[in-house]
Amino acid sequence: MKTSKIFAVLAILGLLAACAQPNPHPMDMTQLVQNAKTHDDHEALAKHYEDTAKEMQAKVDEHKKLLAQYEAKSYLYGRQAQAFKNHCQYLISTYQQAVTANIDMAEAHRQMAAEAK
């Protein structure tokens, strides 16, 4: 019985660590944006933002699947089920905001690239 409780706690900690939010822009975007002058500079930034939006959308989709699992089989997770659901809903919302923001930035840089031609 004690072993199963320890295993459950470790599984929960592993799950929460897997859901941790990464930095969607590991590089210094401020410097890149400030130095963008040419068509190619803005196209590269637009592609970066689009790629980041795709990564964030994959996270949205992943957490929607997890949420569906928690909702369909909440009995497997005991008292922690609601906390898992809330956590996934929070991450879905956060990642969706990141998707929207990155798409907006990509569109802005595409427009700047068109104007720089």
MMTF fields as JSON, N, C-alpha, C and O atoms, coordinates in Angstrom:
{
  "mmtfVersion": "1.0.0",
  "mmtfProducer": "UNKNOWN",
  "numBonds": 467,
  "numAtoms": 468,
  "numGroups": 117,
  "numChains": 1,
  "numModels": 1,
  "chainsPerModel": [1],
  "groupsPerChain": [117],
  "chainIdList": ["A"],
  "bondAtomList": [4, 2, 8, 6, 12, 10, 16, 14, 20, 18, 24, 22, 28, 26, 32, 30, 36, 34, 40, 38, 44, 42, 48, 46, 52, 50, 56, 54, 60, 58, 64, 62, 68, 66, 72, 70, 76, 74, 80, 78, 84, 82, 88, 86, 92, 90, 96, 94, 100, 98, 104, 102, 108, 106, 112, 110, 116, 114, 120, 118, 124, 122, 128, 126, 132, 130, 136, 134, 140, 138, 144, 142, 148, 146, 152, 150, 156, 154, 160, 158, 164, 162, 168, 166, 172, 170, 176, 174, 180, 178, 184, 182, 188, 186, 192, 190, 196, 194, 200, 198, 204, 202, 208, 206, 212, 210, 216, 214, 220, 218, 224, 222, 228, 226, 232, 230, 236, 234, 240, 238, 244, 242, 248, 246, 252, 250, 256, 254, 260, 258, 264, 262, 268, 266, 272, 270, 276, 274, 280, 278, 284, 282, 288, 286, 292, 290, 296, 294, 300, 298, 304, 302, 308, 306, 312, 310, 316, 314, 320, 318, 324, 322, 328, 326, 332, 330, 336, 334, 340, 338, 344, 342, 348, 346, 352, 350, 356, 354, 360, 358, 364, 362, 368, 366, 372, 370, 376, 374, 380, 378, 384, 382, 388, 386, 392, 390, 396, 394, 400, 398, 404, 402, 408, 406, 412, 410, 416, 414, 420, 418, 424, 422, 428, 426, 432, 430, 436, 434, 440, 438, 444, 442, 448, 446, 452, 450, 456, 454, 460, 458, 464, 462],
  "bondOrderList": [1, 1, 1, 1, 1, 1, 1, 1, 1, 1, 1, 1, 1, 1, 1, 1, 1, 1, 1, 1, 1, 1, 1, 1, 1, 1, 1, 1, 1, 1, 1, 1, 1, 1, 1, 1, 1, 1, 1, 1, 1, 1, 1, 1, 1, 1, 1, 1, 1, 1, 1, 1, 1, 1, 1, 1, 1, 1, 1, 1, 1, 1, 1, 1, 1, 1, 1, 1, 1, 1, 1, 1, 1, 1, 1, 1, 1, 1, 1, 1, 1, 1, 1, 1, 1, 1, 1, 1, 1, 1, 1, 1, 1, 1, 1, 1, 1, 1, 1, 1, 1, 1, 1, 1, 1, 1, 1, 1, 1, 1, 1, 1, 1, 1, 1, 1],
  "groupList": [{"groupName": "MET", "atomNameList": ["N", "CA", "C", "O"], "elementList": ["N", "C", "C", "O"], "formalChargeList": [0, 0, 0, 0], "bondAtomList": [1, 0, 2, 1, 3, 2], "bondOrderList": [1, 1, 2], "singleLetterCode": "M", "chemCompType": "L-PEPTIDE LINKING"}, {"groupName": "LYS", "atomNameList": ["N", "CA", "C", "O"], "elementList": ["N", "C", "C", "O"], "formalChargeList": [0, 0, 0, 0], "bondAtomList": [1, 0, 2, 1, 3, 2], "bondOrderList": [1, 1, 2], "singleLetterCode": "K", "chemCompType": "L-PEPTIDE LINKING"}, {"groupName": "THR", "atomNameList": ["N", "CA", "C", "O"], "elementList": ["N", "C", "C", "O"], "formalChargeList": [0, 0, 0, 0], "bondAtomList": [1, 0, 2, 1, 3, 2], "bondOrderList": [1, 1, 2], "singleLetterCode": "T", "chemCompType": "L-PEPTIDE LINKING"}, {"groupName": "SER", "atomNameList": ["N", "CA", "C", "O"], "elementList": ["N", "C", "C", "O"], "formalChargeList": [0, 0, 0, 0], "bondAtomList": [1, 0, 2, 1, 3, 2], "bondOrderList": [1, 1, 2], "singleLetterCode": "S", "chemCompType": "L-PEPTIDE LINKING"}, {"groupName": "ILE", "atomNameList": ["N", "CA", "C", "O"], "elementList": ["N", "C", "C", "O"], "formalChargeList": [0, 0, 0, 0], "bondAtomList": [1, 0, 2, 1, 3, 2], "bondOrderList": [1, 1, 2], "singleLetterCode": "I", "chemCompType": "L-PEPTIDE LINKING"}, {"groupName": "PHE", "atomNameList": ["N", "CA", "C", "O"], "elementList": ["N", "C", "C", "O"], "formalChargeList": [0, 0, 0, 0], "bondAtomList": [1, 0, 2, 1, 3, 2], "bondOrderList": [1, 1, 2], "singleLetterCode": "F", "chemCompType": "L-PEPTIDE LINKING"}, {"groupName": "ALA", "atomNameList": ["N", "CA", "C", "O"], "elementList": ["N", "C", "C", "O"], "formalChargeList": [0, 0, 0, 0], "bondAtomList": [1, 0, 2, 1, 3, 2], "bondOrderList": [1, 1, 2], "singleLetterCode": "A", "chemCompType": "L-PEPTIDE LINKING"}, {"groupName": "VAL", "atomNameList": ["N", "CA", "C", "O"], "elementList": ["N", "C", "C", "O"], "formalChargeList": [0, 0, 0, 0], "bondAtomList": [1, 0, 2, 1, 3, 2], "bondOrderList": [1, 1, 2], "singleLetterCode": "V", "chemCompType": "L-PEPTIDE LINKING"}, {"groupName": "LEU", "atomNameList": ["N", "CA", "C", "O"], "elementList": ["N", "C", "C", "O"], "formalChargeList": [0, 0, 0, 0], "bondAtomList": [1, 0, 2, 1, 3, 2], "bondOrderList": [1, 1, 2], "singleLetterCode": "L", "chemCompType": "L-PEPTIDE LINKING"}, {"groupName": "GLY", "atomNameList": ["N", "CA", "C", "O"], "elementList": ["N", "C", "C", "O"], "formalChargeList": [0, 0, 0, 0], "bondAtomList": [1, 0, 2, 1, 3, 2], "bondOrderList": [1, 1, 2], "singleLetterCode": "G", "chemCompType": "PEPTIDE LINKING"}, {"groupName": "CYS", "atomNameList": ["N", "CA", "C", "O"], "elementList": ["N", "C", "C", "O"], "formalChargeList": [0, 0, 0, 0], "bondAtomList": [1, 0, 2, 1, 3, 2], "bondOrderList": [1, 1, 2], "singleLetterCode": "C", "chemCompType": "L-PEPTIDE LINKING"}, {"groupName": "GLN", "atomNameList": ["N", "CA", "C", "O"], "elementList": ["N", "C", "C", "O"], "formalChargeList": [0, 0, 0, 0], "bondAtomList": [1, 0, 2, 1, 3, 2], "bondOrderList": [1, 1, 2], "singleLetterCode": "Q", "chemCompType": "L-PEPTIDE LINKING"}, {"groupName": "PRO", "atomNameList": ["N", "CA", "C", "O"], "elementList": ["N", "C", "C", "O"], "formalChargeList": [0, 0, 0, 0], "bondAtomList": [1, 0, 2, 1, 3, 2], "bondOrderList": [1, 1, 2], "singleLetterCode": "P", "chemCompType": "L-PEPTIDE LINKING"}, {"groupName": "ASN", "atomNameList": ["N", "CA", "C", "O"], "elementList": ["N", "C", "C", "O"], "formalChargeList": [0, 0, 0, 0], "bondAtomList": [1, 0, 2, 1, 3, 2], "bondOrderList": [1, 1, 2], "singleLetterCode": "N", "chemCompType": "L-PEPTIDE LINKING"}, {"groupName": "HIS", "atomNameList": ["N", "CA", "C", "O"], "elementList": ["N", "C", "C", "O"], "formalChargeList": [0, 0, 0, 0], "bondAtomList": [1, 0, 2, 1, 3, 2], "bondOrderList": [1, 1, 2], "singleLetterCode": "H", "chemCompType": "L-PEPTIDE LINKING"}, {"groupName": "ASP", "atomNameList": ["N", "CA", "C", "O"], "elementList": ["N", "C", "C", "O"], "formalChargeList": [0, 0, 0, 0], "bondAtomList": [1, 0, 2, 1, 3, 2], "bondOrderList": [1, 1, 2], "singleLetterCode": "D", "chemCompType": "L-PEPTIDE LINKING"}, {"groupName": "GLU", "atomNameList": ["N", "CA", "C", "O"], "elementList": ["N", "C", "C", "O"], "formalChargeList": [0, 0, 0, 0], "bondAtomList": [1, 0, 2, 1, 3, 2], "bondOrderList": [1, 1, 2], "singleLetterCode": "E", "chemCompType": "L-PEPTIDE LINKING"}, {"groupName": "TYR", "atomNameList": ["N", "CA", "C", "O"], "elementList": ["N", "C", "C", "O"], "formalChargeList": [0, 0, 0, 0], "bondAtomList": [1, 0, 2, 1, 3, 2], "bondOrderList": [1, 1, 2], "singleLetterCode": "Y", "chemCompType": "L-PEPTIDE LINKING"}, {"groupName": "ARG", "atomNameList": ["N", "CA", "C", "O"], "elementList": ["N", "C", "C", "O"], "formalChargeList": [0, 0, 0, 0], "bondAtomList": [1, 0, 2, 1, 3, 2], "bondOrderList": [1, 1, 2], "singleLetterCode": "R", "chemCompType": "L-PEPTIDE LINKING"}],
  "groupTypeList": [0, 1, 2, 3, 1, 4, 5, 6, 7, 8, 6, 4, 8, 9, 8, 8, 6, 6, 10, 6, 11, 12, 13, 12, 14, 12, 0, 15, 0, 2, 11, 8, 7, 11, 13, 6, 1, 2, 14, 15, 15, 14, 16, 6, 8, 6, 1, 14, 17, 16, 15, 2, 6, 1, 16, 0, 11, 6, 1, 7, 15, 16, 14, 1, 1, 8, 8, 6, 11, 17, 16, 6, 1, 3, 17, 8, 17, 9, 18, 11, 6, 11, 6, 5, 1, 13, 14, 10, 11, 17, 8, 4, 3, 2, 17, 11, 11, 6, 7, 2, 6, 13, 4, 15, 0, 6, 16, 6, 14, 18, 11, 0, 6, 6, 16, 6, 1],
  "groupIdList": [1, 2, 3, 4, 5, 6, 7, 8, 9, 10, 11, 12, 13, 14, 15, 16, 17, 18, 19, 20, 21, 22, 23, 24, 25, 26, 27, 28, 29, 30, 31, 32, 33, 34, 35, 36, 37, 38, 39, 40, 41, 42, 43, 44, 45, 46, 47, 48, 49, 50, 51, 52, 53, 54, 55, 56, 57, 58, 59, 60, 61, 62, 63, 64, 65, 66, 67, 68, 69, 70, 71, 72, 73, 74, 75, 76, 77, 78, 79, 80, 81, 82, 83, 84, 85, 86, 87, 88, 89, 90, 91, 92, 93, 94, 95, 96, 97, 98, 99, 100, 101, 102, 103, 104, 105, 106, 107, 108, 109, 110, 111, 112, 113, 114, 115, 116, 117],
  "secStructList": [7, 2, 2, 2, 2, 2, 2, 2, 2, 2, 2, 2, 2, 2, 2, 2, 2, 2, 6, 7, 7, 7, 7, 1, 7, 7, 1, 7, 2, 2, 2, 2, 2, 2, 2, 7, 7, 1, 2, 2, 2, 2, 2, 2, 2, 2, 2, 2, 2, 2, 2, 2, 2, 2, 2, 2, 2, 2, 2, 2, 2, 2, 2, 2, 2, 2, 2, 2, 2, 2, 2, 2, 6, 4, 4, 4, 1, 4, 4, 4, 2, 2, 2, 2, 2, 2, 2, 2, 2, 2, 2, 2, 2, 2, 2, 2, 2, 2, 2, 2, 2, 2, 2, 2, 2, 2, 2, 2, 2, 2, 2, 2, 2, 2, 2, 2, 7],
  "xCoordList": [0.831, 0.0, 0.868, 0.596, 1.911, 2.778, 3.516, 3.708, 3.924, 4.631, 3.748, 4.221, 2.478, 1.583, 1.347, 1.193, 1.315, 1.161, 2.394, 2.281, 3.566, 4.803, 4.844, 5.218, 4.461, 4.428, 3.448, 3.75, 2.288, 1.285, 1.811, 1.604, 2.486, 3.047, 4.114, 4.149, 4.98, 6.018, 5.406, 5.89, 4.353, 3.678, 3.068, 3.156, 2.459, 1.854, 2.929, 2.751, 4.035, 5.125, 5.694, 6.002, 5.834, 6.32, 5.373, 5.803, 4.079, 3.074, 3.112, 3.07, 3.191, 3.237, 4.509, 4.478, 5.619, 6.868, 6.759, 7.291, 6.073, 5.897, 5.016, 5.137, 4.143, 3.231, 3.832, 3.192, 5.036, 5.644, 5.792, 6.044, 5.633, 5.681, 7.115, 7.893, 7.464, 8.79, 8.796, 7.739, 9.969, 10.089, 9.892, 10.703, 8.829, 8.577, 9.609, 9.685, 10.401, 11.428, 12.76, 13.114, 13.516, 14.754, 15.834, 16.795, 15.7, 16.709, 16.242, 15.076, 17.141, 16.803, 16.082, 16.716, 14.777, 13.966, 14.056, 13.904, 14.295, 14.36, 15.437, 15.198, 16.601, 17.721, 17.402, 17.675, 16.834, 16.503, 15.453, 15.555, 14.455, 13.395, 13.94, 13.608, 14.768, 15.324, 16.235, 16.318, 16.915, 17.853, 17.204, 17.863, 15.955, 15.284, 15.035, 14.317, 15.639, 15.484, 15.058, 14.292, 15.55, 15.322, 14.117, 13.579, 13.727, 12.649, 12.969, 12.125, 14.202, 14.603, 14.609, 14.255, 15.009, 14.995, 13.568, 13.336, 12.631, 11.24, 10.632, 9.828, 11.006, 10.525, 11.036, 10.295, 12.288, 12.859, 12.135, 11.837, 11.859, 11.119, 9.702, 9.21, 9.048, 7.696, 7.708, 6.831, 8.707, 8.801, 9.029, 8.439, 9.889, 10.138, 8.833, 8.525, 8.076, 6.816, 5.806, 5.072, 5.761, 4.855, 5.243, 4.383, 6.546, 7.02, 6.69, 6.275, 6.878, 6.563, 5.066, 4.658, 4.247, 2.792, 2.413, 1.532, 3.076, 2.802, 3.183, 2.46, 4.315, 4.736, 3.729, 3.372, 3.284, 2.315, 0.972, 0.297, 0.576, -0.674, -0.576, -1.554, 0.601, 0.803, 0.617, 0.065, 1.076, 0.879, -0.603, -1.089, -1.319, -2.77, -3.429, -4.21, -3.113, -3.718, -3.375, -4.228, -2.116, -1.67, -2.441, -2.872, -2.61, -3.303, -4.813, -5.476, -5.354, -6.773, -7.001, -8.015, -6.059, -6.161, -6.051, -6.803, -5.094, -4.951, -6.216, -6.683, -6.766, -7.983, -9.122, -9.871, -9.249, -10.289, -10.102, -11.074, -8.849, -8.552, -8.956, -9.569, -8.611, -8.949, -10.46, -10.981, -11.156, -12.608, -13.292, -14.252, -12.796, -13.422, -13.156, -14.008, -11.977, -11.604, -11.095, -10.053, -11.845, -11.406, -11.299, -10.549, -12.035, -11.981, -10.586, -10.247, -9.783, -8.427, -7.484, -6.457, -7.834, -6.934, -7.344, -6.687, -8.414, -8.845, -9.096, -9.663, -8.663, -8.891, -8.115, -8.456, -7.094, -6.253, -6.881, -6.393, -7.946, -8.547, -8.913, -8.61, -9.55, -9.957, -8.753, -8.761, -7.731, -6.511, -5.864, -5.398, -5.834, -5.273, -6.094, -5.541, -7.409, -8.282, -8.051, -7.909, -8.012, -7.79, -6.442, -6.33, -5.432, -4.09, -4.071, -3.499, -4.691, -4.739, -5.525, -5.119, -6.638, -7.421, -6.603, -6.657, -5.856, -4.993, -3.941, -3.725, -3.284, -2.251, -2.837, -2.223, -4.008, -4.662, -4.9, -4.605, -5.422, -5.682, -4.388, -4.326, -3.372, -2.092, -1.442, -0.996, -1.388, -0.784, -1.593, -1.019, -2.914, -3.746, -3.47, -3.444, -3.268, -2.898, -1.55, -1.355, -0.625, 0.686, 0.554, 1.245, -0.323, -0.574, -1.058, -0.523, -2.063, -2.64, -1.594, -1.487, -0.829, 0.188, 1.257, 1.691, 1.684, 2.716, 2.193, 2.925, 0.953, 0.363, 0.258, 0.548, -0.152, -0.231, 1.14, 1.261, 2.17, 3.522, 4.003, 4.648, 3.698, 4.089, 3.43, 4.078, 2.152, 1.438, 2.04, 2.196, 2.374, 2.964, 4.304, 4.591, 5.121, 6.42, 6.276, 7.088, 5.266, 5.011, 4.647, 5.09, 3.849, 3.462, 4.691, 4.86, 5.546, 6.767, 7.704, 8.389, 7.726, 8.571, 8.061, 8.854, 6.759, 6.163, 6.483, 6.749, 6.455, 6.745, 8.23, 8.595, 9.084, 10.53, 11.024, 12.188, 10.188, 10.606, 10.968, 11.339],
  "yCoordList": [-1.198, 0.0, 1.25, 2.19, 1.274, 2.434, 2.657, 3.795, 1.568, 1.664, 2.278, 3.081, 1.917, 2.473, 3.96, 4.709, 4.402, 5.837, 6.614, 7.699, 6.05, 6.707, 6.78, 7.805, 5.691, 5.675, 6.719, 7.417, 6.833, 7.808, 9.232, 10.061, 9.514, 10.855, 11.145, 12.239, 10.177, 10.374, 10.564, 11.378, 9.821, 9.97, 11.362, 11.98, 11.848, 13.183, 14.251, 15.172, 14.131, 15.099, 15.07, 16.12, 13.891, 13.773, 14.418, 15.081, 14.225, 14.82, 16.339, 17.015, 16.874, 18.328, 18.918, 20.009, 18.213, 18.69, 18.694, 19.587, 17.702, 17.635, 18.764, 19.169, 19.273, 20.352, 21.729, 22.729, 21.809, 23.115, 23.902, 23.334, 25.207, 26.065, 26.376, 26.883, 26.073, 26.443, 27.899, 28.494, 28.452, 29.781, 29.643, 28.993, 30.24, 30.057, 30.75, 30.451, 31.661, 32.353, 32.245, 33.129, 31.147, 30.951, 31.97, 32.123, 32.668, 33.662, 35.059, 35.257, 36.011, 37.389, 38.02, 38.505, 38.01, 38.524, 40.038, 40.587, 40.715, 42.176, 42.649, 43.54, 42.06, 42.451, 42.139, 42.958, 40.981, 40.602, 41.533, 41.926, 41.878, 42.754, 44.159, 44.789, 44.645, 45.997, 46.109, 47.168, 45.025, 45.056, 44.708, 44.798, 44.321, 43.929, 45.162, 46.082, 45.16, 46.291, 45.841, 46.53, 44.709, 44.271, 43.333, 42.854, 43.1, 42.15, 40.783, 40.164, 40.32, 38.996, 38.925, 37.894, 40.013, 40.048, 39.828, 39.023, 40.556, 40.45, 39.099, 38.557, 38.554, 37.22, 36.169, 35.266, 36.286, 35.337, 35.434, 34.419, 36.657, 36.824, 36.272, 35.629, 36.514, 35.985, 34.461, 33.852, 33.845, 32.385, 31.885, 30.891, 32.586, 32.2, 32.239, 31.298, 33.323, 33.443, 32.386, 31.85, 32.082, 31.033, 29.672, 28.902, 29.375, 28.1, 27.991, 26.935, 29.085, 29.098, 28.903, 28.191, 29.533, 29.358, 27.891, 27.369, 27.231, 25.807, 24.959, 24.033, 25.281, 24.55, 24.749, 23.802, 25.977, 26.269, 25.595, 25.138, 25.528, 24.849, 23.358, 22.739, 22.788, 21.375, 21.169, 20.155, 22.123, 22.049, 22.171, 21.475, 23.05, 23.175, 21.826, 21.335, 21.238, 19.957, 18.854, 18.044, 18.832, 17.832, 17.963, 16.961, 19.179, 19.374, 19.188, 18.851, 19.398, 19.086, 17.58, 17.135, 16.801, 15.339, 14.901, 14.044, 15.507, 15.183, 15.547, 14.778, 16.721, 17.162, 16.18, 15.833, 15.738, 14.77, 13.478, 12.879, 13.058, 11.861, 12.064, 11.186, 13.217, 13.498, 13.576, 13.152, 14.116, 14.225, 12.867, 12.551, 12.077, 10.782, 9.766, 8.928, 9.84, 8.831, 9.476, 9.098, 10.448, 11.162, 10.229, 10.506, 9.143, 8.194, 7.588, 7.106, 7.605, 7.055, 7.968, 7.518, 9.242, 10.22, 10.681, 11.535, 10.124, 10.431, 11.905, 12.601, 12.364, 13.766, 14.736, 15.916, 14.259, 15.12, 15.421, 16.289, 14.721, 14.863, 16.309, 16.798, 16.99, 18.371, 19.293, 20.201, 19.061, 19.875, 19.668, 20.626, 18.427, 18.142, 18.821, 19.396, 18.751, 19.394, 20.898, 21.497, 21.508, 22.958, 23.344, 24.342, 22.556, 22.833, 22.765, 23.634, 21.744, 21.614, 22.761, 23.298, 23.136, 24.255, 25.545, 26.336, 25.75, 26.926, 26.906, 27.913, 25.749, 25.656, 25.808, 26.437, 25.244, 25.397, 26.874, 27.354, 27.584, 29.011, 29.792, 30.648, 29.497, 30.201, 29.935, 30.866, 28.67, 28.336, 28.912, 29.326, 28.945, 29.515, 31.011, 31.531, 31.693, 33.114, 33.282, 34.227, 32.367, 32.424, 32.171, 32.804, 31.257, 31.005, 32.282, 32.689, 32.91, 34.132, 35.243, 35.911, 35.439, 36.497, 36.245, 37.18, 34.993, 34.684, 34.823, 35.269, 34.451, 34.631, 36.117, 36.533, 36.907, 38.361, 38.949, 39.787, 38.512, 39.011, 38.575, 39.352, 37.348, 36.869, 37.715, 38.103, 37.997, 38.824, 40.225, 40.775, 40.799, 42.141, 42.148, 43.078, 41.121, 41.078, 40.759, 41.207, 40.003, 39.772, 41.102, 41.39, 41.886, 43.193, 44.106, 44.798, 44.106, 44.914, 44.43, 45.226, 43.112, 42.552, 43.022, 43.351, 43.051, 43.512, 44.99, 45.404, 45.765, 47.197, 47.454, 48.48, 46.536, 46.712, 46.324, 46.563, 45.746, 45.324, 46.496, 46.327],
  "zCoordList": [0.0, 0.0, 0.0, -0.747, 0.831, 0.905, -0.411, -0.838, -1.046, -2.32, -3.386, -4.19, -3.409, -4.423, -4.202, -5.167, -2.94, -2.661, -3.115, -3.686, -2.856, -3.287, -4.805, -5.374, -5.458, -6.916, -7.441, -8.41, -6.818, -7.248, -7.111, -7.997, -6.009, -5.801, -6.851, -7.414, -7.117, -8.136, -9.521, -10.308, -9.82, -11.114, -11.249, -12.311, -10.193, -10.205, -10.401, -11.198, -9.683, -9.83, -11.242, -11.807, -11.811, -13.187, -14.174, -15.117, -13.957, -14.837, -14.758, -15.786, -13.562, -13.403, -13.999, -14.567, -13.876, -14.485, -16.003, -16.663, -16.558, -18.009, -18.513, -19.669, -17.68, -18.07, -17.865, -18.192, -17.337, -17.067, -18.36, -19.422, -18.257, -19.432, -19.832, -19.025, -21.079, -21.556, -22.032, -22.243, -22.196, -22.777, -24.284, -24.943, -24.854, -26.277, -27.163, -28.355, -26.616, -27.389, -26.66, -25.88, -26.913, -26.174, -26.525, -25.771, -27.648, -28.012, -27.619, -27.278, -27.667, -27.327, -28.513, -29.45, -28.464, -29.574, -29.676, -30.767, -28.58, -28.588, -29.562, -30.377, -29.473, -30.343, -31.802, -32.679, -32.071, -33.447, -34.049, -35.211, -33.259, -33.744, -33.992, -34.996, -33.083, -33.236, -34.453, -35.076, -34.788, -35.911, -37.248, -38.283, -37.254, -38.498, -39.364, -38.972, -40.537, -41.447, -42.849, -43.523, -43.269, -44.647, -44.744, -43.745, -45.979, -46.28, -45.683, -45.036, -45.908, -45.412, -43.888, -43.314, -43.228, -41.76, -41.242, -40.34, -41.827, -41.377, -41.743, -40.985, -42.89, -43.269, -42.284, -41.896, -41.886, -40.92, -39.578, -38.949, -39.152, -37.899, -38.017, -37.089, -39.138, -39.346, -39.285, -38.671, -39.926, -39.892, -38.466, -38.043, -37.737, -36.34, -35.533, -34.802, -35.67, -34.935, -35.38, -34.55, -36.665, -37.144, -36.587, -36.158, -36.593, -36.037, -34.55, -34.073, -33.832, -32.402, -32.186, -31.269, -33.027, -32.924, -33.138, -32.454, -34.082, -34.324, -33.11, -32.741, -32.495, -31.296, -30.163, -29.463, -29.995, -28.934, -29.232, -28.309, -30.51, -30.872, -30.567, -30.147, -30.779, -30.428, -28.924, -28.497, -28.131, -26.671, -26.317, -25.426, -27.012, -26.789, -27.057, -26.243, -28.196, -28.568, -27.574, -27.21, -27.139, -26.167, -24.85, -24.28, -24.378, -23.103, -23.229, -22.248, -24.401, -24.606, -24.509, -23.972, -25.026, -24.912, -23.455, -22.99, -22.74, -21.317, -20.548, -19.708, -20.84, -20.17, -20.43, -19.517, -21.669, -22.005, -21.204, -20.742, -21.045, -20.253, -18.793, -18.185, -18.239, -16.845, -16.651, -15.619, -17.637, -17.519, -17.699, -16.995, -18.635, -18.911, -17.803, -17.508, -17.193, -16.196, -14.916, -14.379, -14.444, -13.245, -12.039, -11.103, -12.061, -10.941, -10.78, -9.699, -11.828, -11.738, -10.956, -10.448, -10.863, -10.282, -8.884, -8.288, -8.375, -7.016, -6.786, -7.629, -5.627, -5.258, -6.14, -6.211, -6.801, -7.634, -8.999, -9.724, -9.351, -10.674, -10.987, -12.076, -10.063, -10.324, -10.475, -11.306, -9.68, -9.799, -11.171, -11.787, -11.646, -12.97, -14.061, -14.998, -13.934, -14.927, -14.94, -16.007, -13.767, -13.676, -14.27, -14.982, -13.976, -14.486, -16.01, -16.668, -16.561, -18.024, -18.653, -19.684, -18.045, -18.584, -18.562, -19.504, -17.497, -17.41, -18.519, -19.194, -18.706, -19.736, -21.135, -21.997, -21.369, -22.672, -22.955, -24.05, -21.99, -22.154, -22.388, -23.27, -21.606, -21.729, -23.078, -23.749, -23.478, -24.765, -25.922, -26.929, -25.793, -26.862, -27.006, -28.121, -25.904, -25.97, -26.666, -27.431, -26.402, -27.052, -28.55, -29.348, -28.935, -30.363, -31.029, -32.06, -30.448, -31.011, -31.105, -32.134, -30.043, -30.036, -31.095, -31.769, -31.248, -32.232, -33.658, -34.542, -33.889, -35.217, -35.541, -36.663, -34.571, -34.779, -35.106, -35.999, -34.388, -34.653, -36.034, -36.739, -36.421, -37.751, -38.835, -39.807, -38.665, -39.646, -39.715, -40.805, -38.585, -38.565, -39.301, -40.054, -39.088, -39.763, -41.249, -42.058, -41.609, -43.048, -43.721, -44.833, -43.041, -43.584, -43.695, -44.699, -42.666, -42.721, -43.82, -44.463, -44.029, -45.097, -46.462, -47.344, -46.63, -47.896, -48.129, -49.258, -47.075, -47.197, -47.437, -48.01, -47.006, -47.152, -48.546, -48.867, -49.36, -50.718, -51.564, -52.726]
}
